[in-house]
Amino acid sequence: MALQAALRCSDMTRRLLTFARRQTLNPEPVDLHALAAGMGELMERTLGRSIAISIAGEEAGTLWPATVDRSQAESALLNLVINARDAMPQGGRLTIRTANARLTEPLSGHGITAEPGDYVVLSVADTGCGMPPEVLERAFEPFFTTKETGKGTGLGLSMIYGFVKQSGGLIRIDSAVGQGTTFSLYLPRAAAGGQPAAGAADGAAPLTGRGETVLVVDDDADVRRVTVQAVRDLGYRVLEAEGAEQALAQLTAGRRVDLLFTDIVMPGMNGRELAREGLRRCPGLRVLFASGYADGTAAEADAELAPVETLAKPYRDADLARALHRALDDGTPDACAAGGGVPDHGKAVSAE
């Protein structure tokens, strides 16, 4: 019960951060038609038998890839499907459509303006009750909902709004009472040469350690103790430090260190500064960040630490396992030991 309460709080916080455009995203080229098709079974179960669903529009080979955070795009689509279901209590039809769109002039909607350029449109249309003007005007307000108490948080559409705006896109609503509603998400086209990333199936790659040594750095003793145990349970050797000074001492003590797993916000030298100094002393070192703050610290551009991937804190053990594995996914890396290592810019993954 405590875990479920914590996860609900975590989810609500993440949705609010997304609405405020302070959630760090991991944009990548994504085939939105394939993404929708891959969620087909989940959406059918969500809608029930009284609602027919169809997925139409541009398909592979003709649809441009969009630059989006895959998990946020999936969450946005599922939220729109749930909203459509609630708008059709007696049943109806839901149509998901993808299309290429080239804007030759700015297009505005709900306080967002999309600049001229290429976009991929993901639209979700229902045959439900529709929205009156007064509801349409407030649709994206956090905590605003027309559902009865206990049936919704009012954060679904606000999360989508923040995600689309932060992605550099646009969201539009066409709705009429008794005629249904269509949500259209305009998401930026991926740069030329960008190929949609194939979604890896869970368990496709081993998510346990291969004997690597992880240096865990956190100034909070309780958090550090839990993290050390979690990393050790995943099959890694673990060293620990309560701050940057101890961590740098560990890195130069002659012990093998494959990965530096450090909190970002710490007294004195913060985690990013520690990582840069660690890479200077041990060029082959890999880095993984952790932070519970949403101040953008881990999202700042830093060529020395790029590419940066994000994992929201608090995280589950499975999330940690995947982040550790991604940081070390090119085999056993050149470790830091007695000033060793080879010239390398290192690889950084961020758990913001």
Secondary structure, DSSP 4 states (H G I P E B T S, - for coil): -HHHHHHHHHHHHHHHHHHTT-SPP-EEEE-HHHHHHHTHHHHHHHH-TTEEEEEEE--TTTSPPEEEEHHHHHHHHHHHHHHHHHH-TT-EEEEEEEEEEEESS-EEETTEEEPSEEEEEEEEEE-S----HHHHHTTTSTT---SPTTS--S-HHHHHHHHHHHTT-EEEEEEETTTEEEEEEEEEBPPTT--PPPPPPTTSS--S-SS-EEEEE-S-HHHHHHHHHHHHHTT-EEEEESSHHHHHHHHTTT--BSEEEEES--SSS-HHHHHHHHHHH-TT-EEEEE-S--SSGGGS--TTT-S----PSS--HHHHHHHHHHHTTTSSPPPB-TT---S---EEEEE-
